[in-house]
Amino acid sequence: MTTMDDIMKVMLQVKEAYPDMQVVNAGNPTWRLRPFKEWMGNSNDFLYDENGNVIYCDTADSFYDGVKYINEMYRNGLFSEENLAIINEDDAKQQALNGNCFIYEWNARPNQLTQLNTETQKNIPDAEWACLEVPDDAAAMTRANAGWSGVFISKNCKNPEAAIKVISYLNSEEGRHLALWGREGIDYTLTENGAPSFSEEWQEAYKDSKVMTEKYNNGYFLCTTELDELYLYYADVDPEVVASFEKNMDKYTNYPELSVAVPTSDSDPGIIYNKIKEAREAEYVKLYTAASDEEFEKVYQDYMNLLEKIGVNELNSYMTERVPEIKELYGF
C-alpha cells in the first residue's frame, strides 16, 4: 500500500472478506482518525499557508480533503458511528487485542509495535501487526514539538533543597540514563558509539507494557532529552523495522514556534481557541458520518460558518502576528 487510493482499496477488500470486522478502529479518542487527516496535510492545529500566514488547521484546504476521505470510509462501512462514541482508550485498544479490527491507531514506535503484537498474540497466536508507512502521495506534514512537560518545585514543597538535589541529579547524564534506561552494566551497556544496548531481561520486559511498568517503571521522562528517548525506542530493534520507520522521516517538518505562540487560555484569542476546541468534536462527527455528498457539503459549510462566528479569523491574525515574535525571541 503506497498511496491513499491503495489504502482505500485494501480496506474495502478486508471489508468484503470479513464483513463483521470493524475495519478501521476509530475508537481511540487520542488518535481518532488522525493519520488520514495528517496524510492529507492537516497535521497540526496551526499551519503555515502558501503565503506564510498562520491559520487554524480546519480552515485549510487540506482539512476538507482529509474529512472527505474519512467520510468516504464511513459511507463504505469501514467504521461505525458507535465506534466514534468510544471515549476510553483502553476500550478501543481491546478491539485491537481481540483481532476485531484491521487498522488500529496508536503510537508509531518499534517497541510499542512489539508490545501490541505480544498482547494480541496472547489472544490470537498467529496475529501480527505491522506499521503502515506514510503513503507516497501524502502531503507534507507539520509538527510543532517544543518539548514535553515542565518540571517545577511547588511553593508548598517542605524541603526545596532536597527537591533541587533530586532534579539536579535527574538532569545530569547519569540521572537521566538511570531513570530512563536503568542501571548501567546491569540493564544496559554502552556500545563504542555511546548508544545503549539493553539486557535480554530488559528487552523481554519491554514486549509487555504492564510487565515493563511493574518491573522498571521508566515512564516519568523527567529531564529526558530527545536523543535519550530515541535510543530507548530504537536500540536493539530489528534493522528492517527501523528502516521502515526511517522512510517516514522526510515527510515531517517541525515548527516549534507554532506551539509556543498558542495564546494563553485567559486571553481573548485563547478564549476563541478554546471555544473552537469545544465545538469541533461534534462537528467532526457530523462531517465523518454525512450520508451523502450533498449533506457533507452542507455540514462542511455550516462548520466553516461556525468557526467564523466564533472568531477564527481573529485567531489566525493573532497567530500570524505572534509567530514571528516567537521565532525572533527563541531563535527558531
C-alpha atoms as a printed R data frame, in Angstrom:
    type eleno elety resid chain resno       x       y      z
1   ATOM     1    CA   MET     A     1   0.000   0.000  0.000
2   ATOM     2    CA   THR     A     2   1.884   3.030 -1.250
3   ATOM     3    CA   THR     A     3  -0.894   5.565 -1.959
4   ATOM     4    CA   MET     A     4  -4.089   6.762 -0.317
5   ATOM     5    CA   ASP     A     5  -6.074   5.017 -3.058
6   ATOM     6    CA   ASP     A     6  -4.199   1.779 -2.342
7   ATOM     7    CA   ILE     A     7  -5.122   2.005  1.330
8   ATOM     8    CA   MET     A     8  -8.785   2.546  0.489
9   ATOM     9    CA   LYS     A     9  -8.805  -0.410 -1.919
10  ATOM    10    CA   VAL     A    10  -7.233  -2.747  0.642
11  ATOM    11    CA   MET     A    11  -9.646  -1.626  3.365
12  ATOM    12    CA   LEU     A    12 -12.565  -2.372  1.050
13  ATOM    13    CA   GLN     A    13 -11.114  -5.811  0.277
14  ATOM    14    CA   VAL     A    14 -10.864  -6.524  4.001
15  ATOM    15    CA   LYS     A    15 -14.464  -5.378  4.460
16  ATOM    16    CA   GLU     A    16 -15.603  -7.767  1.745
17  ATOM    17    CA   ALA     A    17 -13.614 -10.690  3.159
18  ATOM    18    CA   TYR     A    18 -14.522 -10.024  6.801
19  ATOM    19    CA   PRO     A    19 -17.925  -8.279  6.782
20  ATOM    20    CA   ASP     A    20 -18.313  -8.441 10.570
21  ATOM    21    CA   MET     A    21 -14.964  -6.781 11.272
22  ATOM    22    CA   GLN     A    22 -14.572  -3.137 12.246
23  ATOM    23    CA   VAL     A    23 -12.014  -2.463  9.505
24  ATOM    24    CA   VAL     A    24 -10.802   0.857 10.943
25  ATOM    25    CA   ASN     A    25 -10.747   1.194 14.707
26  ATOM    26    CA   ALA     A    26 -11.799   4.830 15.122
27  ATOM    27    CA   GLY     A    27 -12.443   4.443 18.838
28  ATOM    28    CA   ASN     A    28  -9.196   5.764 20.298
29  ATOM    29    CA   PRO     A    29 -10.083   9.314 21.430
30  ATOM    30    CA   THR     A    30  -6.422  10.377 21.440
31  ATOM    31    CA   TRP     A    31  -5.628   9.335 17.870
32  ATOM    32    CA   ARG     A    32  -9.106   9.098 16.326
33  ATOM    33    CA   LEU     A    33  -8.712   9.031 12.509
34  ATOM    34    CA   ARG     A    34  -5.738  11.374 12.818
35  ATOM    35    CA   PRO     A    35  -3.458   9.565 10.332
36  ATOM    36    CA   PHE     A    36  -5.931  10.026  7.492
37  ATOM    37    CA   LYS     A    37  -6.222  13.758  8.142
38  ATOM    38    CA   GLU     A    38  -2.468  14.115  8.619
39  ATOM    39    CA   TRP     A    39  -1.687  12.342  5.362
40  ATOM    40    CA   MET     A    40  -3.817  14.954  3.623
41  ATOM    41    CA   GLY     A    41  -1.730  17.703  5.271
42  ATOM    42    CA   ASN     A    42  -3.955  18.600  8.217
43  ATOM    43    CA   SER     A    43  -1.400  17.595 10.818
44  ATOM    44    CA   ASN     A    44  -1.311  20.326 13.469
45  ATOM    45    CA   ASP     A    45  -3.801  22.763 14.974
46  ATOM    46    CA   PHE     A    46  -1.922  25.625 13.320
47  ATOM    47    CA   LEU     A    47  -0.302  25.566  9.886
48  ATOM    48    CA   TYR     A    48   1.529  27.894  7.534
49  ATOM    49    CA   ASP     A    49  -0.474  28.675  4.407
50  ATOM    50    CA   GLU     A    50   1.052  29.234  0.959
51  ATOM    51    CA   ASN     A    51   1.589  32.929  1.779
52  ATOM    52    CA   GLY     A    52   3.416  32.278  5.039
53  ATOM    53    CA   ASN     A    53   0.466  33.258  7.210
54  ATOM    54    CA   VAL     A    54  -0.507  31.091 10.171
55  ATOM    55    CA   ILE     A    55  -4.016  29.652 10.041
56  ATOM    56    CA   TYR     A    56  -6.131  27.349 12.165
57  ATOM    57    CA   CYS     A    57  -5.924  23.938 10.504
58  ATOM    58    CA   ASP     A    58  -9.633  23.424  9.896
59  ATOM    59    CA   THR     A    59  -9.722  26.490  7.643
60  ATOM    60    CA   ALA     A    60  -7.075  24.964  5.343
61  ATOM    61    CA   ASP     A    61  -7.946  23.191  2.087
62  ATOM    62    CA   SER     A    62  -6.220  20.103  3.474
63  ATOM    63    CA   PHE     A    63  -8.891  19.815  6.177
64  ATOM    64    CA   TYR     A    64 -11.596  19.430  3.548
65  ATOM    65    CA   ASP     A    65  -9.578  16.761  1.735
66  ATOM    66    CA   GLY     A    66  -8.969  14.811  4.938
67  ATOM    67    CA   VAL     A    67 -12.529  14.746  6.234
68  ATOM    68    CA   LYS     A    68 -13.843  13.983  2.740
69  ATOM    69    CA   TYR     A    69 -11.633  10.881  2.627
70  ATOM    70    CA   ILE     A    70 -12.828   9.871  6.096
71  ATOM    71    CA   ASN     A    71 -16.457  10.376  5.084
72  ATOM    72    CA   GLU     A    72 -15.880   8.063  2.131
73  ATOM    73    CA   MET     A    73 -14.520   5.477  4.564
74  ATOM    74    CA   TYR     A    74 -17.642   5.774  6.700
75  ATOM    75    CA   ARG     A    75 -20.027   5.524  3.769
76  ATOM    76    CA   ASN     A    76 -18.183   2.386  2.665
77  ATOM    77    CA   GLY     A    77 -18.813   0.838  6.086
78  ATOM    78    CA   LEU     A    78 -15.189   0.857  7.236
79  ATOM    79    CA   PHE     A    79 -16.023   2.234 10.692
80  ATOM    80    CA   SER     A    80 -19.265   2.829 12.572
81  ATOM    81    CA   GLU     A    81 -20.816   5.806 14.316
82  ATOM    82    CA   GLU     A    82 -20.874   3.710 17.500
83  ATOM    83    CA   ASN     A    83 -17.110   3.362 17.242
84  ATOM    84    CA   LEU     A    84 -16.801   7.154 17.310
85  ATOM    85    CA   ALA     A    85 -18.662   7.218 20.629
86  ATOM    86    CA   ILE     A    86 -15.892   5.374 22.487
87  ATOM    87    CA   ILE     A    87 -14.213   7.711 24.976
88  ATOM    88    CA   ASN     A    88 -11.915   5.262 26.762
89  ATOM    89    CA   GLU     A    89  -8.629   4.434 25.041
90  ATOM    90    CA   ASP     A    90  -8.481   1.018 26.720
91  ATOM    91    CA   ASP     A    91 -11.846   0.045 25.214
92  ATOM    92    CA   ALA     A    92 -10.563   0.880 21.742
93  ATOM    93    CA   LYS     A    93  -7.319  -0.993 22.341
94  ATOM    94    CA   GLN     A    94  -9.228  -4.067 23.453
95  ATOM    95    CA   GLN     A    95 -10.823  -4.269 19.993
96  ATOM    96    CA   ALA     A    96  -7.328  -4.434 18.536
97  ATOM    97    CA   LEU     A    97  -6.083  -7.012 21.043
98  ATOM    98    CA   ASN     A    98  -9.071  -9.236 20.257
99  ATOM    99    CA   GLY     A    99  -8.489  -9.050 16.500
100 ATOM   100    CA   ASN     A   100 -11.693  -7.141 15.841
101 ATOM   101    CA   CYS     A   101 -10.141  -4.512 13.579
102 ATOM   102    CA   PHE     A   102  -7.709  -4.269 10.668
103 ATOM   103    CA   ILE     A   103  -6.302  -0.771 11.305
104 ATOM   104    CA   TYR     A   104  -5.585   0.464 14.825
105 ATOM   105    CA   GLU     A   105  -4.280   3.971 15.508
106 ATOM   106    CA   TRP     A   106  -1.597   4.179 18.174
107 ATOM   107    CA   ASN     A   107   1.931   5.464 18.793
108 ATOM   108    CA   ALA     A   108   4.277   4.627 15.911
109 ATOM   109    CA   ARG     A   109   7.297   3.318 17.821
110 ATOM   110    CA   PRO     A   110   9.048  -0.008 17.290
111 ATOM   111    CA   ASN     A   111   8.855  -1.007 20.960
112 ATOM   112    CA   GLN     A   112   5.135  -0.295 21.097
113 ATOM   113    CA   LEU     A   113   4.606  -2.272 17.911
114 ATOM   114    CA   THR     A   114   6.284  -5.168 19.733
115 ATOM   115    CA   GLN     A   115   4.043  -4.638 22.761
116 ATOM   116    CA   LEU     A   116   0.928  -4.601 20.587
117 ATOM   117    CA   ASN     A   117   1.949  -7.862 18.902
118 ATOM   118    CA   THR     A   118   2.816  -9.503 22.220
119 ATOM   119    CA   GLU     A   119  -0.511  -8.607 23.810
120 ATOM   120    CA   THR     A   120  -2.561  -9.512 20.722
121 ATOM   121    CA   GLN     A   121  -0.841 -12.877 20.300
122 ATOM   122    CA   LYS     A   122  -1.966 -13.863 23.788
123 ATOM   123    CA   ASN     A   123  -5.481 -13.936 22.316
124 ATOM   124    CA   ILE     A   124  -4.697 -14.779 18.675
125 ATOM   125    CA   PRO     A   125  -1.341 -16.616 18.400
126 ATOM   126    CA   ASP     A   126  -0.998 -16.157 14.625
127 ATOM   127    CA   ALA     A   127  -1.877 -12.453 14.591
128 ATOM   128    CA   GLU     A   128   0.742  -9.900 13.592
129 ATOM   129    CA   TRP     A   129   0.602  -6.106 13.438
130 ATOM   130    CA   ALA     A   130   2.803  -4.024 11.137
131 ATOM   131    CA   CYS     A   131   3.353  -0.289 10.899
132 ATOM   132    CA   LEU     A   132   1.580   1.280  7.921
133 ATOM   133    CA   GLU     A   133   4.095   3.554  6.238
134 ATOM   134    CA   VAL     A   134   3.172   7.081  5.263
135 ATOM   135    CA   PRO     A   135   1.770   6.899  1.705
136 ATOM   136    CA   ASP     A   136   3.974   8.157 -1.119
137 ATOM   137    CA   ASP     A   137   1.336  10.694 -2.115
138 ATOM   138    CA   ALA     A   138   0.834  12.048  1.407
139 ATOM   139    CA   ALA     A   139   1.095  15.806  1.791
140 ATOM   140    CA   ALA     A   140   3.965  17.411  3.678
141 ATOM   141    CA   MET     A   141   3.140  17.236  7.374
142 ATOM   142    CA   THR     A   142   3.693  19.772 10.127
143 ATOM   143    CA   ARG     A   143   4.847  19.121 13.669
144 ATOM   144    CA   ALA     A   144   5.070  21.759 16.394
145 ATOM   145    CA   ASN     A   145   7.050  19.957 19.076
146 ATOM   146    CA   ALA     A   146   8.653  22.324 21.564
147 ATOM   147    CA   GLY     A   147   9.192  19.855 24.385
148 ATOM   148    CA   TRP     A   148   7.007  17.899 26.762
149 ATOM   149    CA   SER     A   149   6.043  18.850 30.313
150 ATOM   150    CA   GLY     A   150   7.936  21.233 32.577
151 ATOM   151    CA   VAL     A   151   9.288  20.202 35.989
152 ATOM   152    CA   PHE     A   152   8.613  22.665 38.787
153 ATOM   153    CA   ILE     A   153   9.093  22.826 42.558
154 ATOM   154    CA   SER     A   154   5.928  23.991 44.283
155 ATOM   155    CA   LYS     A   155   5.966  26.811 46.831
156 ATOM   156    CA   ASN     A   156   4.352  24.281 49.164
157 ATOM   157    CA   CYS     A   157   7.362  21.945 48.974
158 ATOM   158    CA   LYS     A   158   8.509  21.265 52.560
159 ATOM   159    CA   ASN     A   159  12.110  20.529 51.595
160 ATOM   160    CA   PRO     A   160  13.031  22.508 48.468
161 ATOM   161    CA   GLU     A   161  16.745  21.821 48.974
162 ATOM   162    CA   ALA     A   162  16.175  18.073 48.686
163 ATOM   163    CA   ALA     A   163  13.893  18.600 45.688
164 ATOM   164    CA   ILE     A   164  16.562  20.693 43.968
165 ATOM   165    CA   LYS     A   165  19.133  17.935 44.546
166 ATOM   166    CA   VAL     A   166  16.834  15.277 43.082
167 ATOM   167    CA   ILE     A   167  16.007  17.324 39.999
168 ATOM   168    CA   SER     A   168  19.654  18.318 39.535
169 ATOM   169    CA   TYR     A   169  20.650  14.660 39.635
170 ATOM   170    CA   LEU     A   170  17.911  13.646 37.211
171 ATOM   171    CA   ASN     A   171  19.084  16.405 34.886
172 ATOM   172    CA   SER     A   172  22.615  15.002 34.837
173 ATOM   173    CA   GLU     A   173  23.614  12.407 32.247
174 ATOM   174    CA   GLU     A   174  23.880   9.720 34.921
175 ATOM   175    CA   GLY     A   175  20.487  10.569 36.406
176 ATOM   176    CA   ARG     A   176  18.736  10.814 33.038
177 ATOM   177    CA   HIS     A   177  20.035   7.453 31.945
178 ATOM   178    CA   LEU     A   178  19.273   5.763 35.267
179 ATOM   179    CA   ALA     A   179  15.655   6.951 35.219
180 ATOM   180    CA   LEU     A   180  15.074   6.035 31.569
181 ATOM   181    CA   TRP     A   181  17.481   3.213 30.688
182 ATOM   182    CA   GLY     A   182  18.031   1.554 34.063
183 ATOM   183    CA   ARG     A   183  21.334   0.572 35.695
184 ATOM   184    CA   GLU     A   184  24.450   0.720 33.560
185 ATOM   185    CA   GLY     A   185  26.198  -2.637 33.485
186 ATOM   186    CA   ILE     A   186  23.026  -4.446 34.544
187 ATOM   187    CA   ASP     A   187  20.111  -3.211 32.463
188 ATOM   188    CA   TYR     A   188  22.247  -1.816 29.654
189 ATOM   189    CA   THR     A   189  25.807  -1.358 28.445
190 ATOM   190    CA   LEU     A   190  27.101   1.379 26.176
191 ATOM   191    CA   THR     A   191  28.380   0.500 22.719
192 ATOM   192    CA   GLU     A   192  31.520   2.096 21.283
193 ATOM   193    CA   ASN     A   193  29.243   4.710 19.703
194 ATOM   194    CA   GLY     A   194  27.727   5.628 23.067
195 ATOM   195    CA   ALA     A   195  24.370   4.002 22.367
196 ATOM   196    CA   PRO     A   196  22.729   1.723 24.942
197 ATOM   197    CA   SER     A   197  22.444  -1.991 24.323
198 ATOM   198    CA   PHE     A   198  19.800  -3.344 26.657
199 ATOM   199    CA   SER     A   199  19.917  -6.632 28.552
200 ATOM   200    CA   GLU     A   200  17.863  -9.606 27.428
201 ATOM   201    CA   GLU     A   201  15.775  -9.270 30.593
202 ATOM   202    CA   TRP     A   202  15.019  -5.613 29.759
203 ATOM   203    CA   GLN     A   203  14.139  -6.400 26.143
204 ATOM   204    CA   GLU     A   204  11.864  -9.233 27.214
205 ATOM   205    CA   ALA     A   205  10.086  -6.975 29.721
206 ATOM   206    CA   TYR     A   206   9.600  -4.300 27.031
207 ATOM   207    CA   LYS     A   207   7.463  -6.687 25.000
208 ATOM   208    CA   ASP     A   208   4.686  -6.252 27.565
209 ATOM   209    CA   SER     A   209   3.844  -2.719 28.732
210 ATOM   210    CA   LYS     A   210   2.391  -3.969 32.033
211 ATOM   211    CA   VAL     A   211   5.490  -6.012 32.858
212 ATOM   212    CA   MET     A   212   7.743  -3.099 31.882
213 ATOM   213    CA   THR     A   213   5.880  -0.699 34.148
214 ATOM   214    CA   GLU     A   214   5.776  -3.084 37.094
215 ATOM   215    CA   LYS     A   215   9.433  -4.057 36.821
216 ATOM   216    CA   TYR     A   216  11.225  -0.878 35.699
217 ATOM   217    CA   ASN     A   217   8.647   1.951 35.797
218 ATOM   218    CA   ASN     A   218  10.697   4.180 33.488
219 ATOM   219    CA   GLY     A   219   7.792   6.233 32.147
220 ATOM   220    CA   TYR     A   220   8.324   9.515 34.008
221 ATOM   221    CA   PHE     A   221  10.702  11.046 31.401
222 ATOM   222    CA   LEU     A   222  11.968  13.637 33.902
223 ATOM   223    CA   CYS     A   223  14.657  15.836 32.306
224 ATOM   224    CA   THR     A   224  14.877  13.406 29.383
225 ATOM   225    CA   THR     A   225  16.455  14.523 26.114
226 ATOM   226    CA   GLU     A   226  15.029  13.564 22.727
227 ATOM   227    CA   LEU     A   227  18.185  11.570 21.981
228 ATOM   228    CA   ASP     A   228  17.882   9.565 25.213
229 ATOM   229    CA   GLU     A   229  14.283   8.779 24.339
230 ATOM   230    CA   LEU     A   230  15.089   7.791 20.751
231 ATOM   231    CA   TYR     A   231  17.730   5.350 21.966
232 ATOM   232    CA   LEU     A   232  15.134   3.851 24.300
233 ATOM   233    CA   TYR     A   233  12.768   3.153 21.405
234 ATOM   234    CA   TYR     A   234  15.220   2.160 18.675
235 ATOM   235    CA   ALA     A   235  18.224   0.500 20.339
236 ATOM   236    CA   ASP     A   236  18.380  -3.274 19.668
237 ATOM   237    CA   VAL     A   237  15.432  -3.080 17.258
238 ATOM   238    CA   ASP     A   238  15.442  -5.210 14.107
239 ATOM   239    CA   PRO     A   239  17.188  -3.115 11.388
240 ATOM   240    CA   GLU     A   240  14.372  -3.855  8.928
241 ATOM   241    CA   VAL     A   241  11.836  -2.418 11.368
242 ATOM   242    CA   VAL     A   242  13.993   0.662 11.920
243 ATOM   243    CA   ALA     A   243  14.311   1.114  8.148
244 ATOM   244    CA   SER     A   244  10.528   1.055  7.737
245 ATOM   245    CA   PHE     A   245  10.202   3.837 10.305
246 ATOM   246    CA   GLU     A   246  13.016   5.867  8.738
247 ATOM   247    CA   LYS     A   247  11.039   6.101  5.495
248 ATOM   248    CA   ASN     A   248   8.579   8.401  7.257
249 ATOM   249    CA   MET     A   249  11.130  10.953  8.445
250 ATOM   250    CA   ASP     A   250  11.337  13.223  5.404
251 ATOM   251    CA   LYS     A   251   7.562  13.708  5.372
252 ATOM   252    CA   TYR     A   252   7.600  15.789  8.560
253 ATOM   253    CA   THR     A   253   8.852  19.296  9.337
254 ATOM   254    CA   ASN     A   254   8.904  20.625 12.889
255 ATOM   255    CA   TYR     A   255   7.931  24.236 13.619
256 ATOM   256    CA   PRO     A   256   8.142  24.663 17.426
257 ATOM   257    CA   GLU     A   257   7.053  28.295 17.139
258 ATOM   258    CA   LEU     A   258   3.550  27.132 16.205
259 ATOM   259    CA   SER     A   259   3.040  25.649 19.664
260 ATOM   260    CA   VAL     A   260   4.934  28.268 21.693
261 ATOM   261    CA   ALA     A   261   2.827  31.024 20.094
262 ATOM   262    CA   VAL     A   262  -0.506  29.454 21.093
263 ATOM   263    CA   PRO     A   263  -2.367  32.065 23.186
264 ATOM   264    CA   THR     A   264  -2.948  31.626 26.909
265 ATOM   265    CA   SER     A   265  -6.411  30.343 27.755
266 ATOM   266    CA   ASP     A   266  -7.474  33.529 29.573
267 ATOM   267    CA   SER     A   267  -6.595  35.878 26.691
268 ATOM   268    CA   ASP     A   268  -9.112  36.953 24.042
269 ATOM   269    CA   PRO     A   269  -7.562  34.780 21.282
270 ATOM   270    CA   GLY     A   270  -7.139  31.969 23.822
271 ATOM   271    CA   ILE     A   271 -10.847  32.079 24.632
272 ATOM   272    CA   ILE     A   272 -11.630  31.867 20.906
273 ATOM   273    CA   TYR     A   273  -9.300  28.882 20.546
274 ATOM   274    CA   ASN     A   274 -10.912  27.101 23.499
275 ATOM   275    CA   LYS     A   275 -14.406  27.694 22.094
276 ATOM   276    CA   ILE     A   276 -13.301  26.199 18.776
277 ATOM   277    CA   LYS     A   277 -11.889  23.116 20.504
278 ATOM   278    CA   GLU     A   278 -15.103  22.708 22.492
279 ATOM   279    CA   ALA     A   279 -17.228  22.873 19.336
280 ATOM   280    CA   ARG     A   280 -15.172  20.931 16.831
281 ATOM   281    CA   GLU     A   281 -15.571  17.320 18.021
282 ATOM   282    CA   ALA     A   282 -19.328  17.348 17.460
283 ATOM   283    CA   GLU     A   283 -18.798  18.964 14.052
284 ATOM   284    CA   TYR     A   284 -16.224  16.328 13.107
285 ATOM   285    CA   VAL     A   285 -18.722  13.553 13.784
286 ATOM   286    CA   LYS     A   286 -21.272  15.267 11.523
287 ATOM   287    CA   LEU     A   287 -18.675  15.503  8.749
288 ATOM   288    CA   TYR     A   288 -17.442  11.933  9.172
289 ATOM   289    CA   THR     A   289 -20.955  10.462  9.112
290 ATOM   290    CA   ALA     A   290 -22.666  12.564  6.431
291 ATOM   291    CA   ALA     A   291 -24.919  10.264  4.412
292 ATOM   292    CA   SER     A   292 -24.368  11.899  1.007
293 ATOM   293    CA   ASP     A   293 -22.149  14.357 -0.855
294 ATOM   294    CA   GLU     A   294 -24.852  16.999 -0.538
295 ATOM   295    CA   GLU     A   295 -25.115  16.536  3.214
296 ATOM   296    CA   PHE     A   296 -21.327  16.605  3.552
297 ATOM   297    CA   GLU     A   297 -21.062  19.916  1.687
298 ATOM   298    CA   LYS     A   298 -23.782  21.461  3.846
299 ATOM   299    CA   VAL     A   299 -22.221  20.259  7.103
300 ATOM   300    CA   TYR     A   300 -18.804  21.474  5.971
301 ATOM   301    CA   GLN     A   301 -20.111  24.948  5.127
302 ATOM   302    CA   ASP     A   302 -22.048  25.107  8.398
303 ATOM   303    CA   TYR     A   303 -18.825  24.312 10.267
304 ATOM   304    CA   MET     A   304 -16.877  26.981  8.386
305 ATOM   305    CA   ASN     A   305 -19.612  29.493  9.249
306 ATOM   306    CA   LEU     A   306 -19.461  28.426 12.894
307 ATOM   307    CA   LEU     A   307 -15.683  28.910 13.002
308 ATOM   308    CA   GLU     A   308 -16.058  32.378 11.539
309 ATOM   309    CA   LYS     A   309 -18.780  33.220 14.053
310 ATOM   310    CA   ILE     A   310 -16.605  32.074 16.963
311 ATOM   311    CA   GLY     A   311 -13.749  34.247 15.709
312 ATOM   312    CA   VAL     A   312 -11.310  32.066 13.780
313 ATOM   313    CA   ASN     A   313 -10.189  34.994 11.605
314 ATOM   314    CA   GLU     A   314  -9.144  36.939 14.709
315 ATOM   315    CA   LEU     A   315  -7.299  33.862 15.969
316 ATOM   316    CA   ASN     A   316  -5.482  33.483 12.638
317 ATOM   317    CA   SER     A   317  -4.473  37.162 12.713
318 ATOM   318    CA   TYR     A   318  -3.140  36.812 16.249
319 ATOM   319    CA   MET     A   319  -1.056  33.744 15.362
320 ATOM   320    CA   THR     A   320   0.286  35.334 12.167
321 ATOM   321    CA   GLU     A   321   1.500  38.334 14.179
322 ATOM   322    CA   ARG     A   322   2.742  36.359 17.195
323 ATOM   323    CA   VAL     A   323   4.729  33.614 15.450
324 ATOM   324    CA   PRO     A   324   7.472  35.929 14.039
325 ATOM   325    CA   GLU     A   325   7.903  37.394 17.533
326 ATOM   326    CA   ILE     A   326   8.360  33.921 18.992
327 ATOM   327    CA   LYS     A   327  10.837  32.945 16.275
328 ATOM   328    CA   GLU     A   328  12.929  36.030 16.993
329 ATOM   329    CA   LEU     A   329  12.699  35.573 20.770
330 ATOM   330    CA   TYR     A   330  13.796  31.921 20.780
331 ATOM   331    CA   GLY     A   331  15.922  31.865 17.653
332 ATOM   332    CA   PHE     A   332  13.776  29.323 15.816
